[in-house]
Amino acid sequence: MGKKSVYADNAATTRISQSVLDAMMPYLTEQFGNPSGVYSTGRRAKRAIETARQKAALALGCEPSEIYFTSGGTESDNWALTGTYRALAPEGKKRIISTVIEHPAVLNTLEYLKTQGADIVLLPVKGNGRIDPEELKKAVTPDTALVSVMAANNETGVIQPVEEISRICAEHEVLFHTDAVQAVPHMHFELSYSGISMLSLSGHKLHAPKGTGILYIKNGISVPQILFGGAQENGLRPGTENVASIAGLGRALEDLFPDHENRNARISALRDRLAEGLLKNEGVIMNGDRENMLPGHCSISVKNADGEKLLLMLDLKGICASAGSACTSGDSEPSHVLKAMGVKPDYLNGSVRFTIDEYNDEEDIDYITETFSEILKKAAR
């Protein structure tokens, strides 16, 4: 079997699509004006931003006035958590409820807020990677400012019970933020009809460029700015706008949903083929709830294996995968997500995450499974 190149780490980042690149190019070349300028080039740049805002709102089922462009998921998460805490802490609402499996963008922000006096409660997850909504109900108190639970986990792809969480928050009149960075490419949100108060997304997970994202803030909710400068983004997110990337993000969101169900079905079928091939190997388990999982995620663990060595061996065969979150690669500690799920110690260090999308095909999947089996055989010698 000859070496080929297979990219299977789409949860870490995705390639920019041709349609997105085409949408960006005018604003990287002749239409380079500052959107705050009163001259025609600046006005065209401003129109590009507002067109992207309308496309994003249409894709997410909300109003354009509820879309705020940011530098990505990390900034959006920081803004949602820190801004909300600063707004509500003076009223005595200092509790923030989240989960033990959140992305570092949330967990590390919560660590910071703890130093500012926040009461942080991290809910556990069951062995399938999902929280128990009853635990959330018990944790909500009159001084709760915010509940922040990711829509789907970046390592396992496990989807959380977002609708039930929304209902609980509505019943207790508590704001609900969801980190939907992994979820948005695959889950269709109708935010105007949901109980979600704030939602974070990142462009580079859905074939838009790195360095761009969105924080959705439901109309009527006041979330103070955490950056200070000019009056961009309705005075709440200063800084000269990244026009080309914003135009690309709008186009990427526009491209997602016309064929959403068929796209997900095709990716899911490829993922199932991948899982079936990988699980044929002795000592391999799949992590997470297969019934509540994003279509492209396949997180496995190999008994008594070193995940980093497996990744290097895959790379030598031209296969790109990861051990978990791209934001924690190089960390010698086992995955905090898999530990929270109760994955057995002899499987913890042997985790590998494959994440596929519409650019993959059956030939890619078969190459991964055949190569992985060969690698495991060599490792067993």
Wavefront OBJ file of the C-alpha trace (Angstrom):
o trace
v 0.000 0.000 0.000
v 1.615 3.252 -1.131
v 1.655 6.468 0.852
v -1.056 9.010 0.155
v -2.214 12.133 1.959
v -5.387 12.071 4.053
v -6.507 14.982 6.197
v -8.653 13.723 9.079
v -8.317 16.482 11.673
v -11.194 18.776 10.713
v -12.110 19.419 14.340
v -8.750 21.212 14.630
v -9.197 23.275 11.478
v -10.650 23.012 7.996
v -9.439 24.036 4.567
v -10.828 27.243 3.112
v -13.378 26.354 0.444
v -13.098 27.790 -3.050
v -16.350 29.732 -2.716
v -15.123 31.289 0.540
v -11.798 32.227 -1.029
v -13.630 33.797 -3.967
v -15.756 35.855 -1.566
v -12.642 37.072 0.260
v -10.405 38.003 -2.647
v -11.928 41.391 -3.584
v -11.291 42.636 -0.027
v -7.683 41.408 -0.077
v -6.993 43.233 -3.333
v -8.790 46.228 -4.843
v -11.507 46.676 -2.164
v -9.054 47.121 0.713
v -10.670 50.183 2.285
v -11.224 50.724 6.011
v -14.943 50.122 6.744
v -14.997 53.278 8.856
v -13.988 55.418 5.888
v -16.570 57.745 4.304
v -15.152 57.280 0.784
v -16.517 54.693 -1.669
v -13.901 51.986 -1.042
v -14.591 52.176 2.689
v -18.354 52.107 2.121
v -18.012 48.972 -0.004
v -16.011 47.304 2.759
v -18.715 48.267 5.272
v -21.407 46.800 2.986
v -19.435 43.549 2.818
v -19.503 43.305 6.614
v -23.230 43.983 6.819
v -23.943 41.477 4.039
v -21.943 38.857 5.962
v -23.899 39.736 9.113
v -27.176 39.150 7.278
v -25.929 35.804 5.919
v -24.815 34.727 9.385
v -28.159 35.711 10.907
v -30.054 33.788 8.234
v -27.929 30.684 8.813
v -28.321 30.854 12.598
v -31.999 31.821 12.652
v -31.625 35.171 14.375
v -31.535 38.924 13.718
v -28.494 40.639 12.141
v -28.363 42.970 15.158
v -27.593 39.915 17.319
v -24.403 39.011 15.409
v -21.058 40.365 16.599
v -17.884 39.520 14.707
v -14.837 38.511 16.759
v -11.401 36.980 16.194
v -12.690 33.452 16.867
v -14.201 31.083 19.390
v -11.742 31.895 22.157
v -12.518 35.607 22.129
v -16.249 34.910 21.883
v -16.123 32.584 24.907
v -14.059 35.073 26.886
v -16.467 37.891 26.071
v -19.573 35.894 26.963
v -18.238 34.703 30.317
v -16.248 37.717 31.449
v -18.734 40.291 30.179
v -21.687 38.561 31.826
v -19.884 38.174 35.133
v -18.858 41.828 35.196
v -22.434 42.863 34.462
v -24.149 40.667 37.046
v -21.630 40.301 39.894
v -22.511 43.757 41.321
v -26.105 42.470 41.648
v -24.855 39.539 43.754
v -25.043 37.015 40.928
v -21.598 35.455 41.102
v -22.216 31.785 40.308
v -21.282 30.406 36.878
v -22.181 26.806 36.098
v -20.274 24.928 33.423
v -18.907 21.405 32.847
v -15.631 19.580 33.400
v -15.296 18.817 29.662
v -15.339 22.358 28.265
v -12.721 23.688 25.864
v -9.742 25.464 27.494
v -11.145 28.757 26.167
v -13.956 28.340 28.690
v -12.172 26.491 31.505
v -9.243 28.905 31.669
v -11.568 31.912 31.553
v -13.477 30.432 34.471
v -10.203 29.989 36.373
v -9.535 33.690 35.863
v -13.034 34.665 36.983
v -12.558 32.591 40.118
v -9.730 34.984 41.068
v -12.242 37.821 40.610
v -14.624 36.307 43.147
v -16.769 34.097 40.917
v -18.329 30.944 42.340
v -17.542 28.346 39.679
v -19.437 25.047 39.559
v -18.278 22.415 37.059
v -20.800 19.676 36.397
v -19.570 16.093 35.881
v -20.431 13.981 32.850
v -21.580 10.414 32.604
v -19.560 7.679 30.929
v -21.143 8.582 27.584
v -19.790 12.133 27.830
v -23.131 13.878 28.508
v -24.194 15.858 31.546
v -27.240 14.904 33.601
v -29.724 17.811 33.407
v -30.873 16.955 36.920
v -27.393 17.883 38.174
v -27.801 21.252 36.500
v -31.146 21.812 38.202
v -29.539 21.125 41.588
v -26.680 23.522 40.887
v -28.803 26.550 39.893
v -29.232 28.994 42.765
v -30.721 32.507 43.014
v -27.203 33.962 42.683
v -26.473 32.157 39.399
v -25.358 34.576 36.688
v -24.748 32.192 33.813
v -24.804 28.599 32.630
v -22.189 27.802 29.954
v -22.329 24.326 28.399
v -20.766 23.448 25.050
v -23.172 22.231 22.383
v -20.830 19.430 21.308
v -17.450 18.359 22.607
v -14.384 19.066 20.505
v -12.629 15.807 21.419
v -15.416 13.234 21.300
v -18.087 15.014 19.259
v -20.686 14.138 21.926
v -23.719 16.459 21.740
v -25.082 17.873 24.982
v -28.850 18.130 25.711
v -28.948 21.784 24.674
v -32.740 22.083 24.454
v -33.226 20.673 27.959
v -30.494 22.927 29.326
v -32.221 25.890 27.658
v -35.540 25.009 29.330
v -33.944 24.713 32.760
v -32.226 28.091 32.352
v -35.471 29.709 31.168
v -37.384 28.298 34.145
v -34.821 29.803 36.525
v -34.397 33.032 34.507
v -30.671 32.360 34.093
v -28.637 33.277 31.018
v -27.382 30.359 28.915
v -24.206 30.485 26.805
v -23.104 27.645 24.555
v -19.738 27.160 22.919
v -20.923 25.866 19.542
v -17.557 25.996 17.783
v -17.660 22.276 16.951
v -21.434 22.080 16.625
v -22.279 24.820 14.112
v -20.864 23.044 11.039
v -23.221 20.109 11.688
v -26.131 21.272 13.878
v -28.849 23.622 12.634
v -29.700 26.295 15.207
v -32.825 28.471 15.143
v -31.633 30.914 17.755
v -34.651 33.228 17.730
v -36.802 30.312 18.908
v -34.277 28.821 21.308
v -33.500 29.533 24.931
v -29.868 30.245 24.084
v -28.777 33.701 25.271
v -25.289 33.657 23.717
v -23.518 31.377 21.247
v -19.872 31.260 20.166
v -18.606 29.994 16.822
v -15.334 29.998 14.928
v -14.857 30.411 11.180
v -11.963 28.044 10.675
v -14.071 25.046 11.723
v -16.420 25.534 8.755
v -14.127 26.299 5.800
v -13.680 29.999 6.565
v -10.285 31.455 7.528
v -8.639 31.345 10.926
v -8.915 34.458 13.057
v -12.611 35.117 12.622
v -15.673 34.178 14.651
v -19.009 35.290 16.034
v -20.618 35.893 19.371
v -24.404 35.795 19.106
v -26.049 37.893 21.828
v -29.830 37.714 21.984
v -31.488 41.120 21.696
v -32.346 42.535 25.103
v -29.317 41.018 26.830
v -26.581 43.423 27.861
v -23.050 41.988 27.758
v -20.414 44.663 28.398
v -17.354 44.874 26.174
v -14.061 43.416 27.377
v -11.907 45.198 24.779
v -11.629 48.976 24.553
v -10.982 51.185 21.560
v -13.114 52.392 18.686
v -16.830 52.161 18.048
v -16.910 49.109 15.768
v -19.533 46.359 16.221
v -22.073 48.692 17.755
v -19.454 49.989 20.178
v -18.978 46.600 21.834
v -16.059 45.035 19.951
v -13.456 47.627 18.921
v -10.763 47.257 16.300
v -10.669 47.714 12.529
v -12.673 44.847 11.091
v -11.075 41.916 9.272
v -13.232 42.546 6.209
v -11.984 39.759 3.946
v -12.304 37.093 6.644
v -15.725 38.351 7.700
v -16.895 38.173 4.088
v -15.520 34.640 3.948
v -17.259 33.644 7.173
v -20.577 34.951 5.867
v -20.158 32.913 2.697
v -19.151 29.784 4.659
v -22.295 30.002 6.787
v -24.374 30.607 3.683
v -22.880 27.473 2.097
v -23.548 25.227 5.100
v -27.269 24.765 5.103
v -28.823 24.358 1.627
v -27.680 20.702 1.602
v -27.214 20.313 5.344
v -29.025 17.007 5.908
v -27.521 15.235 2.897
v -24.070 16.474 3.817
v -24.400 15.224 7.389
v -25.747 11.861 6.216
v -22.816 11.365 3.881
v -20.235 12.333 6.528
v -21.947 10.133 9.118
v -21.823 7.132 6.776
v -18.089 7.678 6.260
v -17.564 8.009 10.024
v -19.443 4.747 10.658
v -17.289 3.014 8.046
v -14.204 4.413 9.775
v -15.351 3.352 13.250
v -16.215 -0.136 12.051
v -12.766 -0.554 10.487
v -10.890 0.756 13.525
v -12.877 -1.235 16.077
v -11.979 -4.512 14.339
v -8.550 -4.189 15.922
v -8.033 -5.818 19.297
v -7.812 -3.423 22.231
v -9.549 -0.513 20.469
v -12.604 1.212 21.938
v -14.642 4.207 20.756
v -15.161 7.109 23.142
v -18.522 8.806 23.588
v -22.225 8.342 22.934
v -22.686 7.093 19.354
v -26.392 8.025 19.503
v -25.619 11.666 20.342
v -22.498 12.494 18.354
v -21.504 14.865 15.583
v -21.347 13.048 12.245
v -17.625 13.501 11.582
v -16.091 12.610 14.952
v -14.412 9.290 15.694
v -12.461 9.323 18.963
v -10.849 6.001 19.827
v -8.514 4.699 22.510
v -6.022 1.877 22.162
v -5.196 -0.230 25.212
v -1.677 0.273 26.612
v -0.655 2.490 23.689
v 1.027 5.871 23.376
v -1.271 8.171 21.397
v 1.533 10.552 20.406
v 3.548 7.685 18.904
v 0.493 6.475 17.019
v 0.007 9.971 15.585
v 3.636 10.163 14.460
v 3.341 6.767 12.781
v 0.144 7.888 11.054
v 1.883 11.067 9.926
v 4.683 9.028 8.343
v 1.954 7.403 6.262
v 0.479 10.764 5.283
v -2.493 10.716 7.676
v -3.308 13.820 9.757
v -5.159 13.124 13.011
v -4.860 14.322 16.613
v -4.880 13.087 20.183
v -7.720 15.389 21.221
v -8.027 19.166 21.430
v -5.622 20.980 19.122
v -5.333 23.620 21.845
v -3.805 21.121 24.305
v -1.452 19.253 21.967
v 1.982 18.867 23.510
v 0.428 18.519 26.965
v 1.745 15.350 28.635
v -1.371 15.001 30.763
v -4.117 12.638 29.562
v -7.243 14.221 28.121
v -9.353 15.950 30.780
v -12.421 14.988 28.746
v -11.668 11.259 28.681
v -10.691 11.294 32.362
v -14.010 12.942 33.220
v -15.831 10.236 31.242
v -14.155 7.546 33.313
v -12.099 6.009 30.496
v -9.940 3.278 32.066
v -6.312 4.225 32.833
v -4.855 1.666 30.413
v -6.772 3.343 27.574
v -6.267 7.003 28.536
v -2.873 7.588 26.924
v -3.762 5.782 23.704
v -6.397 8.179 22.405
v -6.571 9.214 18.749
v -9.194 11.522 17.238
v -10.129 11.317 13.574
v -12.509 14.009 12.318
v -13.725 13.892 8.733
v -15.815 16.148 6.538
v -17.281 16.423 3.045
v -13.835 16.526 1.444
v -13.113 12.950 2.566
v -14.234 9.863 0.647
v -14.363 6.090 1.054
v -10.860 5.690 -0.325
v -9.565 7.956 2.479
v -11.441 5.949 5.087
v -10.152 2.615 3.850
v -6.592 3.948 3.736
v -6.876 5.100 7.366
v -8.268 1.784 8.625
v -5.775 -0.361 6.698
v -2.843 1.806 7.786
v -3.967 1.882 11.414
v -4.220 -1.912 11.511
v -0.688 -2.192 10.098
v 0.611 0.258 12.702
v -0.970 -1.664 15.562
v 0.492 -4.926 14.291
v 3.968 -3.402 14.162
v 3.531 -1.925 17.632
v 2.550 -5.327 19.008
v 5.763 -7.024 17.786
l 1 2 3 4 5 6 7 8 9 10 11 12 13 14 15 16 17 18 19 20 21 22 23 24 25 26 27 28 29 30 31 32 33 34 35 36 37 38 39 40 41 42 43 44 45 46 47 48 49 50 51 52 53 54 55 56 57 58 59 60 61 62 63 64 65 66 67 68 69 70 71 72 73 74 75 76 77 78 79 80 81 82 83 84 85 86 87 88 89 90 91 92 93 94 95 96 97 98 99 100 101 102 103 104 105 106 107 108 109 110 111 112 113 114 115 116 117 118 119 120 121 122 123 124 125 126 127 128 129 130 131 132 133 134 135 136 137 138 139 140 141 142 143 144 145 146 147 148 149 150 151 152 153 154 155 156 157 158 159 160 161 162 163 164 165 166 167 168 169 170 171 172 173 174 175 176 177 178 179 180 181 182 183 184 185 186 187 188 189 190 191 192 193 194 195 196 197 198 199 200 201 202 203 204 205 206 207 208 209 210 211 212 213 214 215 216 217 218 219 220 221 222 223 224 225 226 227 228 229 230 231 232 233 234 235 236 237 238 239 240 241 242 243 244 245 246 247 248 249 250 251 252 253 254 255 256 257 258 259 260 261 262 263 264 265 266 267 268 269 270 271 272 273 274 275 276 277 278 279 280 281 282 283 284 285 286 287 288 289 290 291 292 293 294 295 296 297 298 299 300 301 302 303 304 305 306 307 308 309 310 311 312 313 314 315 316 317 318 319 320 321 322 323 324 325 326 327 328 329 330 331 332 333 334 335 336 337 338 339 340 341 342 343 344 345 346 347 348 349 350 351 352 353 354 355 356 357 358 359 360 361 362 363 364 365 366 367 368 369 370 371 372 373 374 375 376 377 378 379 380 381
